[in-house]
Amino acid sequence: MQNDITSQNKNIGHVIAVRGSVVDIKFEKNLPSINMVVKTGKDLEMILEVHMQLDNQHIRCIALTPTQGLERGMKAISTYAPLKVPVGPETLGHMFDVFGNTLDHFDLPPNMERRSIHNQPPPLTERSTTSQVFETGIKAIDVLLPLERGGKAGLFGGAGVGKTVLLTELIHNMVKNHQGVSMFCGIGERSREGLELYQEMKEAGVLEDMVMIFGQMNELPGARFRVGHAALTMAEYFRDDEHKDVLLLIDNVFRFIQAGMEVSGLLGQMPSRLGYQPTMSTELSQLEERIANSKTGAITSIQAVYVPADDLTDPAAVHTFSHLSATITLSRKRASEGMYPAIDFLQSGSKMATPHIIGERHYNIAQKIRQTLAEYEELKDIIAMLGLEQLSLNDQKTVNRSRRLERFLTQPFFTTEQFTQYKGKNVSLKDALDGCERILNDEFNDYPESDFYMIGTIDEVKKKTAVNV
């Protein structure tokens, strides 16, 4: 069929301009639609995606592969189809790029189904509205920032505060506790991290339930801009066709916005505030709204979001906030104190933290912890100027509780064992709540603060003290 079309010259055009990643092509007739794939180059090895129809004969494309060697006058062939990726159980255990090619030297079956990366979100009538908590095994998150099954959670933080480490730990814990399929989507992040994650998952024996797809930082903005859509198409297959729960991890959503900004700049669009593309909100919504619960299954998403200059009012962070059911903000100050996970509890929040979802006891403990930490935050200036001894007896008790809580909510991770020498711990919600409640009730006033640091359950404090004695 393809050869018949080619022979009639209906899908053949010619390159008329090359400006880096932007390529203009002239077709005499049958102009390709927006988002269609066009192939060009000496051996048709270069893949472009149509972004604009300039008039009834000219289109403007963004390159998804490098354009070195591309010349004016070269032949271009339209496929009259959008970019497609393979879907199905055969994808499990493998790494892919944005085109659906494997990166781990695995040959996919030749007859595999391929689906378009451009899909509509599920209609409102088909979405599920039940709220269930998604337990992670990480104390700080389960107690204060419960995640939603089928919801979207964001890890916000600047460079080097532990977003990728926390994301990797969540994968490790959830693949063990969770019977569905996991998908990892790397957008514009380091290639080294992708390889390390692949090897870690292989060693942990959980790779056969995972699919990985990468558009790394060395790739063109067009490829980085589309890799999130490709990952969602693969995830939607498992949700809609196999009726499974899918855990989708994205690292990093800011790089998706950044790729869109580069594409917008290449196309000559006028930037809006702080240099972002004028269509940022729409582009982010097209990606985020596809992550949803349906009656057949759920896609639960945890997304790392880089925050430029640690400024949470940056438009990229603000637009991402509006899509999430839980926001976990990481603090550079806590990271510098060694309090990992470096979560700023007073800046973070979850819409699941209500009595009718998590229960009265859990809600009351969480509120008491927040109150104690907030009071301690207010007292810090007085302590710095006058010293702890000048505080009232009640305030001293608040400080003692707060410092013990802060240390108890740190946790040794499985994924950092080789660097920290602390053995990783997975703590159930019940044990985490019991520990926090007992600290709030001043049960451990006689134990040194340092004994609460990097432990699992609260009973380890007594063991630690016994060893030290």
C-alpha positions as CSV (number, residue, x, y, z in Angstrom):
1,M,0.0,0.0,0.0
2,Q,2.8,2.4,1.0
3,N,4.6,1.7,-2.3
4,D,1.4,2.4,-4.3
5,I,1.1,5.8,-2.6
6,T,4.8,6.6,-3.2
7,S,4.5,5.7,-6.8
8,Q,1.7,8.2,-7.3
9,N,3.9,10.9,-5.7
10,K,1.0,11.9,-3.5
11,N,3.0,11.7,-0.3
12,I,6.3,13.1,-1.6
13,G,7.5,16.6,-0.8
14,H,10.8,18.4,-0.8
15,V,12.8,20.2,1.9
16,I,12.9,24.0,1.2
17,A,14.4,25.3,4.5
18,V,16.4,23.9,7.4
19,R,16.9,26.0,10.6
20,G,18.4,23.7,13.2
21,S,15.5,21.5,14.4
22,V,12.9,23.4,12.3
23,V,12.4,22.1,8.8
24,D,10.0,23.6,6.1
25,I,8.7,21.2,3.5
26,K,6.7,21.8,0.3
27,F,4.1,19.3,-0.8
28,E,2.4,19.9,-4.2
29,K,-0.9,18.2,-2.9
30,N,-2.2,16.2,0.0
31,L,-0.7,18.3,2.8
32,P,0.0,16.2,6.0
33,S,-2.1,17.2,9.0
34,I,-0.8,18.5,12.3
35,N,1.1,15.9,14.4
36,M,1.7,13.6,11.4
37,V,5.1,12.1,10.9
38,V,7.3,13.0,7.9
39,K,10.5,11.1,7.1
40,T,13.4,12.7,5.2
41,G,17.2,12.4,4.8
42,K,19.3,10.4,2.4
43,D,17.9,7.1,3.7
44,L,14.7,8.5,5.2
45,E,16.3,8.1,8.6
46,M,15.3,11.5,9.9
47,I,11.9,11.7,11.6
48,L,10.0,15.0,11.8
49,E,6.6,15.9,13.2
50,V,4.3,18.5,11.6
51,H,3.6,21.4,13.9
52,M,2.2,24.0,11.4
53,Q,0.6,24.3,8.0
54,L,1.9,27.5,6.6
55,D,-0.3,27.6,3.5
56,N,-1.9,25.1,1.2
57,Q,1.5,23.7,0.1
58,H,4.0,24.3,2.9
59,I,4.3,22.7,6.4
60,R,6.7,23.5,9.2
61,C,8.1,20.5,11.1
62,I,10.1,19.9,14.3
63,A,12.8,17.3,14.1
64,L,12.7,14.4,16.5
65,T,16.1,13.1,15.4
66,P,19.3,15.1,14.6
67,T,19.2,17.0,11.3
68,Q,23.0,16.9,10.4
69,G,23.4,16.4,6.7
70,L,19.9,17.5,5.8
71,E,19.9,19.7,2.7
72,R,17.4,21.8,0.8
73,G,15.8,19.9,-2.1
74,M,16.0,16.5,-0.3
75,K,13.0,14.2,-0.7
76,A,10.5,14.0,2.2
77,I,7.8,11.3,2.5
78,S,4.7,11.8,4.6
79,T,3.4,8.7,6.5
80,Y,-0.1,10.4,7.0
81,A,0.0,8.9,10.5
82,P,1.0,10.2,13.9
83,L,4.0,8.8,15.9
84,K,3.1,5.3,17.2
85,V,4.6,3.2,20.0
86,P,4.3,-0.6,20.7
87,V,1.8,-1.6,23.4
88,G,1.2,-5.0,25.0
89,P,2.6,-7.4,27.6
90,E,5.8,-7.9,25.5
91,T,6.9,-4.4,26.4
92,L,7.3,-5.4,30.1
93,G,10.9,-5.6,31.3
94,H,12.4,-3.4,28.6
95,M,13.6,0.1,27.9
96,F,12.3,2.2,25.0
97,D,12.9,5.5,23.3
98,V,10.2,7.9,22.1
99,F,9.8,6.0,18.8
100,G,9.2,2.7,20.5
101,N,12.6,1.3,19.7
102,T,14.2,-0.8,22.4
103,L,17.3,0.5,24.1
104,D,18.3,-2.9,25.7
105,H,19.1,-4.8,22.5
106,F,15.8,-6.7,22.7
107,D,14.0,-7.6,19.4
108,L,10.2,-7.0,19.7
109,P,7.9,-9.4,17.9
110,P,7.3,-8.1,14.4
111,N,3.5,-8.2,14.6
112,M,3.2,-6.1,17.8
113,E,0.3,-3.6,17.9
114,R,1.3,0.1,17.7
115,R,-0.9,2.9,18.9
116,S,-0.8,6.7,18.4
117,I,0.9,8.8,21.2
118,H,-1.9,11.4,20.8
119,N,-5.0,10.2,22.7
120,Q,-7.9,11.9,24.4
121,P,-8.3,11.7,28.2
122,P,-11.1,9.3,29.3
123,P,-14.5,11.0,29.3
124,L,-15.9,12.3,32.6
125,T,-18.6,9.7,32.6
126,E,-16.1,6.8,32.6
127,R,-13.9,8.1,35.4
128,S,-14.0,6.6,38.9
129,T,-14.6,8.9,41.8
130,T,-13.7,6.7,44.8
131,S,-10.8,7.8,47.0
132,Q,-8.4,5.3,48.3
133,V,-5.1,5.8,50.1
134,F,-1.9,4.5,48.4
135,E,0.5,3.3,51.1
136,T,4.2,3.8,50.3
137,G,6.1,2.4,53.3
138,I,7.7,5.9,53.8
139,K,6.7,7.3,57.2
140,A,6.8,11.0,56.4
141,I,4.6,10.5,53.3
142,D,2.1,8.0,54.8
143,V,1.5,9.9,58.0
144,L,1.4,13.6,56.8
145,L,0.9,13.4,53.0
146,P,-1.1,10.3,52.1
147,L,-1.1,9.6,48.4
148,E,-4.2,8.8,46.4
149,R,-4.6,5.6,44.4
150,G,-5.2,6.8,40.9
151,G,-4.1,10.3,41.8
152,K,-1.2,12.5,40.9
153,A,1.5,13.5,43.4
154,G,4.3,15.9,42.7
155,L,7.8,16.0,44.3
156,F,8.9,19.6,44.1
157,G,12.4,20.7,44.7
158,G,15.5,22.5,43.3
159,A,18.6,20.7,42.1
160,G,20.2,18.1,44.4
161,V,17.6,17.9,47.2
162,G,16.6,14.3,46.6
163,K,13.7,14.1,44.1
164,T,15.2,11.3,42.0
165,V,16.3,9.3,45.1
166,L,12.8,9.6,46.7
167,L,11.2,8.6,43.3
168,T,13.5,5.5,43.1
169,E,12.6,4.5,46.7
170,L,8.9,4.8,45.9
171,I,9.4,2.5,42.9
172,H,11.3,0.0,45.0
173,N,8.7,-0.1,47.8
174,M,5.7,0.0,45.5
175,V,6.8,-2.8,43.1
176,K,7.2,-5.0,46.3
177,N,3.8,-4.0,47.8
178,H,1.9,-3.4,44.6
179,Q,0.6,-6.1,42.1
180,G,0.1,-3.9,39.1
181,V,2.5,-2.6,36.4
182,S,5.0,0.2,36.9
183,M,6.1,2.6,34.2
184,F,9.1,4.9,34.5
185,C,9.3,7.9,32.1
186,G,12.5,9.9,32.0
187,I,12.1,13.3,30.4
188,G,15.2,15.3,29.8
189,E,17.1,13.8,32.8
190,R,20.6,12.3,32.9
191,S,21.3,9.1,30.9
192,R,23.4,7.7,33.7
193,E,20.4,7.8,36.1
194,G,18.3,5.8,33.5
195,L,21.0,3.1,33.3
196,E,21.4,2.9,37.1
197,L,17.7,2.6,37.6
198,Y,17.5,-0.2,35.0
199,Q,20.3,-2.1,36.7
200,E,18.9,-1.6,40.2
201,M,15.4,-2.9,39.1
202,K,17.1,-5.9,37.4
203,E,19.0,-6.8,40.6
204,A,15.9,-6.4,42.7
205,G,14.1,-8.8,40.4
206,V,11.2,-6.4,39.7
207,L,12.0,-5.5,36.1
208,E,9.6,-8.0,34.6
209,D,6.7,-5.8,35.9
210,M,8.2,-2.5,34.6
211,V,8.4,-0.6,31.4
212,M,10.9,2.2,31.0
213,I,10.9,4.9,28.4
214,F,13.5,7.7,28.1
215,G,13.9,10.9,26.2
216,Q,17.2,12.0,27.8
217,M,18.7,15.5,28.1
218,N,21.1,15.0,25.1
219,E,18.1,14.4,22.7
220,L,16.3,17.1,20.6
221,P,13.5,19.1,22.3
222,G,11.0,17.5,19.9
223,A,11.8,14.0,21.3
224,R,11.8,15.2,24.9
225,F,8.4,16.9,24.3
226,R,6.8,13.7,23.0
227,V,8.2,11.1,25.3
228,G,5.6,11.7,28.1
229,H,2.8,11.2,25.6
230,A,4.4,7.9,24.4
231,A,4.7,6.7,28.0
232,L,1.0,7.4,28.6
233,T,-0.1,5.5,25.5
234,M,1.8,2.4,26.9
235,A,0.2,3.0,30.4
236,E,-3.3,3.4,28.9
237,Y,-3.0,0.0,27.3
238,F,-2.5,-1.8,30.6
239,R,-5.3,0.3,32.2
240,D,-7.9,0.0,29.5
241,D,-7.2,-3.4,27.8
242,E,-5.7,-5.4,30.7
243,H,-7.7,-3.7,33.4
244,K,-4.6,-3.3,35.7
245,D,-3.5,-0.6,38.1
246,V,-0.5,1.3,36.6
247,L,2.0,3.2,38.6
248,L,3.5,6.0,36.4
249,L,6.6,7.7,37.5
250,I,7.8,10.8,35.7
251,D,11.2,12.4,36.1
252,N,10.9,15.3,35.4
253,V,7.8,17.3,34.5
254,F,9.7,20.6,34.4
255,R,11.9,19.2,31.6
256,F,8.7,18.5,29.6
257,I,7.7,22.1,30.0
258,Q,11.2,23.2,29.1
259,A,11.1,21.1,25.9
260,G,7.8,22.7,25.0
261,M,9.5,26.1,25.6
262,E,12.3,25.2,23.2
263,V,9.9,23.9,20.6
264,S,7.8,27.1,20.9
265,G,11.0,29.3,20.6
266,L,12.1,27.3,17.5
267,L,8.7,27.9,15.9
268,G,9.0,31.6,16.5
269,Q,6.1,32.0,19.0
270,M,6.2,35.1,21.2
271,P,7.1,34.0,24.8
272,S,4.9,34.8,27.8
273,R,5.9,35.4,31.4
274,L,9.5,34.6,32.3
275,G,10.2,33.2,28.8
276,Y,7.7,30.3,29.0
277,Q,5.6,29.4,25.9
278,P,2.2,31.0,25.7
279,T,0.6,27.5,25.3
280,M,2.2,26.0,28.5
281,S,-1.0,25.5,30.4
282,T,-2.7,23.7,27.5
283,E,0.3,21.5,26.7
284,L,0.6,20.4,30.4
285,S,-3.1,19.8,30.6
286,Q,-3.0,17.5,27.5
287,L,-0.5,15.4,29.3
288,E,-1.8,15.5,32.8
289,E,-5.5,14.9,32.1
290,R,-4.7,11.5,30.5
291,I,-3.5,10.3,33.9
292,A,-6.9,9.3,35.4
293,N,-8.9,6.6,37.1
294,S,-11.4,4.7,34.9
295,K,-13.9,2.0,35.9
296,T,-11.5,-0.7,34.6
297,G,-8.3,0.4,36.2
298,A,-6.2,3.4,37.5
299,I,-3.0,5.2,36.6
300,T,-1.4,6.5,39.7
301,S,1.3,9.0,38.9
302,I,4.2,10.3,41.0
303,Q,6.1,13.1,39.3
304,A,9.3,14.9,40.1
305,V,9.1,18.6,39.4
306,Y,12.3,20.7,39.3
307,V,11.7,24.1,40.8
308,P,13.9,26.8,39.1
309,A,15.9,28.7,41.8
310,D,13.8,27.1,44.5
311,D,11.0,29.5,43.6
312,L,7.6,27.9,44.1
313,T,5.9,30.9,42.5
314,D,7.6,30.1,39.1
315,P,4.9,29.6,36.4
316,A,6.1,26.0,35.7
317,A,5.6,25.0,39.4
318,V,2.3,26.9,39.7
319,H,0.7,25.3,36.6
320,T,1.8,21.8,37.8
321,F,0.4,22.4,41.3
322,S,-3.2,22.7,39.9
323,H,-3.2,19.1,38.5
324,L,-2.0,17.3,41.7
325,S,-3.8,15.7,44.6
326,A,-0.7,15.7,46.8
327,T,2.3,18.1,46.7
328,I,5.5,17.0,48.4
329,T,7.9,20.0,48.7
330,L,11.6,19.2,49.3
331,S,13.6,21.6,51.3
332,R,17.3,22.5,50.7
333,K,17.7,23.4,54.4
334,R,16.5,20.0,55.6
335,A,18.7,18.3,53.0
336,S,21.7,20.2,54.3
337,E,20.9,19.1,57.9
338,G,20.8,15.4,56.7
339,M,17.1,15.1,57.4
340,Y,16.2,12.7,54.5
341,P,13.6,12.5,53.0
342,A,14.1,16.3,53.1
343,I,10.4,17.1,53.1
344,D,9.2,20.5,54.2
345,F,6.0,19.4,56.0
346,L,4.6,22.9,56.4
347,Q,4.9,23.6,52.6
348,S,3.5,20.2,51.6
349,G,-0.1,19.0,51.6
350,S,-2.5,16.3,50.4
351,K,-6.2,16.5,49.6
352,M,-6.5,12.9,51.0
353,A,-5.7,14.2,54.6
354,T,-9.4,14.5,55.6
355,P,-11.1,12.5,58.5
356,H,-13.6,10.7,56.2
357,I,-10.8,9.3,54.0
358,I,-7.9,8.5,56.4
359,G,-9.9,8.2,59.6
360,E,-10.3,10.4,62.7
361,R,-7.2,9.0,64.6
362,H,-4.8,9.4,61.7
363,Y,-6.2,12.9,60.9
364,N,-5.8,14.1,64.5
365,I,-2.3,12.7,64.8
366,A,-1.3,14.4,61.5
367,Q,-2.8,17.7,62.6
368,K,-1.1,17.6,66.0
369,I,2.3,16.9,64.3
370,R,1.8,19.9,61.9
371,Q,0.8,22.1,64.9
372,T,3.9,21.1,66.9
373,L,6.2,21.6,64.0
374,A,4.7,25.0,63.2
375,E,5.0,26.2,66.8
376,Y,8.7,25.0,66.8
377,E,9.2,27.0,63.6
378,E,8.0,30.2,65.3
379,L,10.2,29.6,68.4
380,K,13.4,29.1,66.4
381,D,14.2,32.9,66.3
382,I,13.7,33.2,70.0
383,I,16.0,30.1,70.6
384,A,18.6,31.6,68.3
385,M,18.7,34.9,70.2
386,L,18.0,33.9,73.9
387,G,18.7,30.2,74.1
388,L,16.4,27.2,74.9
389,E,16.6,27.9,78.7
390,Q,14.6,31.2,78.3
391,L,11.5,29.4,77.0
392,S,8.6,28.5,79.2
393,L,8.2,24.9,80.3
394,N,5.4,24.3,77.7
395,D,7.5,25.7,74.9
396,Q,10.5,23.6,75.9
397,K,8.2,20.5,75.7
398,T,7.0,21.6,72.2
399,V,10.7,21.9,71.1
400,N,11.6,18.5,72.5
401,R,8.6,16.8,70.8
402,S,9.2,18.6,67.5
403,R,12.9,17.7,67.3
404,R,12.2,14.1,68.1
405,L,9.4,14.0,65.5
406,E,11.6,15.5,62.9
407,R,14.2,12.8,63.4
408,F,11.7,10.0,63.7
409,L,10.3,11.0,60.3
410,T,13.7,10.5,58.7
411,Q,14.1,7.0,57.2
412,P,16.9,4.9,55.7
413,F,16.2,4.0,52.1
414,F,16.9,0.7,50.3
415,T,18.2,2.6,47.3
416,T,20.8,4.5,49.3
417,E,22.2,1.6,51.4
418,Q,25.5,1.6,49.6
419,F,26.1,5.3,50.3
420,T,24.8,5.7,53.8
421,Q,25.6,2.4,55.5
422,Y,22.0,2.5,57.0
423,K,20.0,-0.6,56.1
424,G,16.7,0.3,54.3
425,K,13.4,0.2,56.2
426,N,9.9,-0.2,55.0
427,V,7.5,1.0,57.8
428,S,3.8,0.3,57.8
429,L,1.3,3.1,58.4
430,K,0.2,1.6,61.7
431,D,3.8,1.5,63.1
432,A,4.4,5.0,61.9
433,L,1.3,6.4,63.5
434,D,2.0,4.6,66.8
435,G,5.5,6.1,66.9
436,C,4.3,9.6,66.3
437,E,1.5,9.3,68.9
438,R,3.9,8.0,71.5
439,I,6.4,10.9,70.8
440,L,3.5,13.4,71.1
441,N,2.5,11.9,74.4
442,D,6.1,12.5,75.8
443,E,6.8,8.9,76.2
444,F,10.4,9.2,75.0
445,N,11.5,12.4,76.9
446,D,14.4,10.5,78.6
447,Y,15.9,9.2,75.3
448,P,18.5,11.4,73.4
449,E,17.3,13.0,70.1
450,S,20.0,11.3,68.1
451,D,18.5,7.9,68.8
452,F,15.4,8.8,66.7
453,Y,17.5,9.6,63.6
454,M,17.3,7.1,60.7
455,I,15.3,4.4,62.3
456,G,12.2,2.4,61.2
457,T,9.7,1.7,64.0
458,I,9.8,3.5,67.3
459,D,10.8,0.4,69.2
460,E,14.3,0.7,67.7
461,V,14.9,3.7,69.9
462,K,15.0,1.5,73.0
463,K,17.3,-1.0,71.2
464,K,19.6,1.8,70.1
465,T,19.8,3.2,73.7
466,A,20.5,-0.2,75.1
467,V,23.4,-0.7,72.7
468,N,24.8,2.7,73.4
469,V,24.7,2.1,77.2
